[in-house]
Amino acid sequence: MSGRPCTYCPEPDADVCVRVQPPAAGSAHIFAHRKCAQDRGVTWWYAIVDEPTAAPR
């Protein structure tokens, strides 16, 4: 995975986005582990299914 931090626990490799901050707050996507979000009743927006690849040149 990517090493994205989970907003609810100290473990890396979060796999879902649970919130998107507005531009005034830095336009960040906030990630969590699917289980961490479910345990807290948080609905996630989208799942990370694959790492992006470089565009062909």
Secondary structure by P-SEA (a helix, b strand, c coil): ccccccccccccccccccccccccccbbbbbbcaaaaaaaccccccccccccccccc
